[in-house]
Amino acid sequence: MISGVAFDLYRPLFPPSRVAELCGVKRPVVDTMSTRGFIAPEGRERATERPLFSFRDVFKVGLMRSMAPLGMGLKESSLMAEALKKRKIDKSEAATDWMAELADMADTPAMKGEWMWAMARSVERGKPFYIYAYAARINNKWQFDMHIENPGTERPSEQPCFGWKVPHIYVPVGKIFITAYNESKKVLGLTMGEEA
């Protein structure tokens, strides 16, 4: 565990129902994401053998949900279940599946790098970093370009790696992280200074 952070971001602390609650999705969405391998339980609850997910998974689901209004994200679980009933999805087909593509894009900030620890410490200090990303669809693939700026910055100052002339979307990664982190602390019953 890294000092200055309320809980271990990589420790399996959240059952599927809590992940769904924290991310504002229905439980079958989390189950489908787990079954399809978009998120992976990192442990099991001893008493019930329920799978447990880490904060990284909570953040990833929250990020995917945030992009849903853009037509790139999660549909209602009933629509997903119906689509899955109509056709079997194998690994090669999943690679081109919209949900798989979105999950791959969400892996960039959720599973790569150690920025989350610094961000959590900055939240605990009351001076969160300004973290944002640009996403663009280039050559039928999503590209995700993440930027981290100092606390107090109010708007993006760096251009996307693919340039201003490429149509892209702005993703408020820091705001999504802060919301998920603070809600996770509430669910864990933590207040400032306590650690799980």
Backbone torsions as a table, in degrees:
resi	resn	phi	psi	omega
1	MET	NA	144.2	-178.9
2	ILE	-98.5	132.7	-178.0
3	SER	-59.0	144.5	176.4
4	GLY	89.7	2.8	-179.7
5	VAL	-114.5	139.1	-173.7
6	ALA	-67.5	-32.0	-179.9
7	PHE	-152.7	162.4	-179.1
8	ASP	-73.6	115.3	-175.6
9	LEU	-66.7	-20.6	-176.7
10	TYR	-103.0	-4.4	-178.0
11	ARG	-80.1	137.2	178.7
12	PRO	-72.3	105.6	-175.3
13	LEU	-122.1	-15.4	-168.8
14	PHE	-119.2	119.6	173.3
15	PRO	-70.7	163.5	-177.6
16	PRO	-52.6	-38.4	-179.4
17	SER	-64.0	-36.9	178.0
18	ARG	-70.8	-39.5	177.4
19	VAL	-59.1	-46.3	179.3
20	ALA	-60.5	-45.9	-179.7
21	GLU	-61.7	-46.5	-178.4
22	LEU	-64.7	-31.6	-175.0
23	CYS	-97.8	-7.3	179.2
24	GLY	71.9	32.5	175.5
25	VAL	-120.0	168.0	177.5
26	LYS	-81.2	151.1	-177.8
27	ARG	-53.9	-41.5	178.6
28	PRO	-59.5	-26.5	176.9
29	VAL	-65.3	-45.5	178.9
30	VAL	-64.2	-43.0	178.6
31	ASP	-60.9	-43.3	179.3
32	THR	-64.2	-43.2	179.3
33	MET	-62.3	-37.9	178.4
34	SER	-69.7	-45.2	179.6
35	THR	-61.0	-39.8	-179.1
36	ARG	-79.7	-7.1	177.5
37	GLY	85.6	13.8	179.2
38	PHE	-77.0	-29.6	168.5
39	ILE	-130.8	152.3	-176.6
40	ALA	-132.0	128.8	176.9
41	PRO	-63.0	140.3	-178.5
42	GLU	-106.8	6.1	178.7
43	GLY	-174.2	-179.9	178.7
44	ARG	-136.1	144.6	176.0
45	GLU	-71.3	131.2	-175.2
46	ARG	-60.9	-48.0	-173.7
47	ALA	-68.6	-40.0	-173.0
48	THR	-112.7	-10.7	-176.1
49	GLU	65.9	15.3	175.1
50	ARG	-64.0	144.0	175.9
51	PRO	-68.3	149.2	176.9
52	LEU	-123.6	139.5	-178.1
53	PHE	-114.9	156.5	178.6
54	SER	-90.3	173.3	176.9
55	PHE	-60.6	-34.0	178.6
56	ARG	-56.7	-39.2	178.0
57	ASP	-68.7	-39.8	177.0
58	VAL	-59.2	-47.4	-179.9
59	PHE	-61.9	-43.2	-178.2
60	LYS	-62.2	-45.7	178.6
61	VAL	-64.0	-41.4	178.1
62	GLY	-62.6	-39.8	178.1
63	LEU	-65.6	-44.0	178.6
64	MET	-62.8	-41.0	179.8
65	ARG	-64.9	-38.6	-180.0
66	SER	-63.3	-28.0	-179.2
67	MET	-89.6	-3.9	-179.1
68	ALA	-58.4	-41.5	179.8
69	PRO	-62.6	-17.4	179.5
70	LEU	-84.5	2.0	179.9
71	GLY	82.4	11.2	-178.4
72	MET	-109.8	2.1	-167.1
73	GLY	-121.9	-150.5	-173.2
74	LEU	-71.0	136.4	171.9
75	LYS	-95.1	172.0	175.7
76	GLU	-59.6	145.7	-175.1
77	SER	-59.0	-32.5	-179.8
78	SER	-66.2	-38.3	177.3
79	LEU	-66.7	-39.2	178.5
80	MET	-64.5	-45.2	-178.1
81	ALA	-62.5	-41.0	179.3
82	GLU	-63.3	-43.5	179.3
83	ALA	-63.6	-39.2	-179.8
84	LEU	-68.7	-32.5	177.5
85	LYS	-66.9	-38.7	-175.5
86	LYS	-68.8	-30.5	-178.5
87	ARG	-145.6	143.9	175.6
88	LYS	-82.3	140.2	-178.4
89	ILE	-112.5	117.3	176.6
90	ASP	-96.5	177.1	-174.5
91	LYS	-61.9	-39.6	-178.7
92	SER	-67.4	-37.3	179.2
93	GLU	-72.6	-34.4	-179.6
94	ALA	-63.5	-27.7	179.8
95	ALA	-63.6	-28.8	179.4
96	THR	-102.5	-4.0	179.0
97	ASP	-64.5	140.5	-177.0
98	TRP	-58.5	-38.1	-178.4
99	MET	-70.7	-37.9	177.8
100	ALA	-64.6	-40.1	179.7
101	GLU	-64.9	-43.7	178.4
102	LEU	-65.2	-40.5	178.3
103	ALA	-63.0	-39.9	177.0
104	ASP	-61.6	-42.8	179.4
105	MET	-65.6	-41.1	-179.6
106	ALA	-68.2	-21.6	176.3
107	ASP	-62.0	-32.0	-177.2
108	THR	-53.3	-57.6	178.4
109	PRO	-81.5	-28.4	-172.5
110	ALA	-80.0	-33.7	-171.8
111	MET	-120.0	-3.2	-176.5
112	LYS	-117.6	137.3	177.6
113	GLY	83.1	169.9	-177.1
114	GLU	-113.5	22.2	-177.7
115	TRP	-61.7	-27.8	-176.0
116	MET	-62.1	-36.3	180.0
117	TRP	-64.6	-46.1	178.6
118	ALA	-62.5	-40.5	-179.8
119	MET	-65.2	-43.7	179.5
120	ALA	-62.0	-43.0	177.6
121	ARG	-62.4	-40.5	-179.8
122	SER	-65.8	-34.7	176.4
123	VAL	-66.0	-44.8	-179.8
124	GLU	-63.2	-32.5	178.2
125	ARG	-79.9	-9.0	-179.5
126	GLY	82.0	11.9	178.9
127	LYS	-132.7	71.3	-176.4
128	PRO	-66.6	144.6	174.0
129	PHE	-63.1	158.9	173.6
130	TYR	-97.6	106.4	-177.6
131	ILE	-118.7	130.8	179.9
132	TYR	-147.9	170.6	179.0
133	ALA	-146.1	159.7	171.4
134	TYR	-115.8	141.6	176.2
135	ALA	-128.4	137.7	179.2
136	ALA	-142.5	149.6	177.2
137	ARG	-99.1	111.0	-177.4
138	ILE	-127.3	127.5	-178.7
139	ASN	53.5	44.3	178.5
140	ASN	62.9	21.9	175.9
141	LYS	-135.0	144.9	175.8
142	TRP	-80.8	135.1	172.5
143	GLN	-115.1	138.0	-174.4
144	PHE	-123.3	119.2	-176.5
145	ASP	-118.2	107.1	-173.2
146	MET	-97.7	143.3	179.9
147	HIS	-132.1	140.8	177.1
148	ILE	-123.3	125.9	177.9
149	GLU	-124.2	166.0	-176.1
150	ASN	-64.9	156.4	174.3
151	PRO	-57.5	149.7	179.2
152	GLY	92.9	-16.3	176.4
153	THR	-69.8	137.4	-175.1
154	GLU	-109.2	-14.4	180.0
155	ARG	-152.2	159.9	-179.1
156	PRO	-61.0	140.0	177.1
157	SER	-119.4	-11.1	-179.3
158	GLU	-106.2	141.0	178.2
159	GLN	-80.3	157.7	177.3
160	PRO	-65.5	152.9	180.0
161	CYS	-61.6	-24.8	-179.6
162	PHE	-92.3	3.1	174.1
163	GLY	89.8	162.4	-178.3
164	TRP	-72.8	-22.6	-174.6
165	LYS	-81.1	-11.1	177.5
166	VAL	-87.2	125.9	177.0
167	PRO	-57.7	134.1	-176.8
168	HIS	-152.5	170.7	176.0
169	ILE	-118.3	153.6	176.2
170	TYR	-97.7	131.8	-179.3
171	VAL	-119.8	117.0	-178.5
172	PRO	-79.4	71.3	-174.5
173	VAL	-56.0	-43.6	-178.9
174	GLY	-61.8	-44.2	179.0
175	LYS	-63.7	-40.5	177.9
176	ILE	-63.8	-43.6	178.8
177	PHE	-61.5	-50.0	-176.8
178	ILE	-58.7	-44.5	178.4
179	THR	-60.6	-49.2	-179.3
180	ALA	-63.4	-41.3	-178.9
181	TYR	-64.1	-49.8	-178.8
182	ASN	-65.1	-40.3	177.4
183	GLU	-65.9	-37.8	177.8
184	SER	-63.7	-40.4	176.9
185	LYS	-60.2	-42.5	179.2
186	LYS	-62.0	-45.8	-179.5
187	VAL	-61.5	-36.9	179.8
188	LEU	-81.4	-5.3	179.2
189	GLY	72.6	30.8	-177.8
190	LEU	-101.3	144.7	172.3
191	THR	-121.1	172.2	-178.7
192	MET	-50.8	132.4	176.8
193	GLY	93.5	-17.4	177.7
194	GLU	-89.4	150.7	178.2
195	GLU	-128.4	144.7	176.5
196	ALA	-106.2	NA	NA
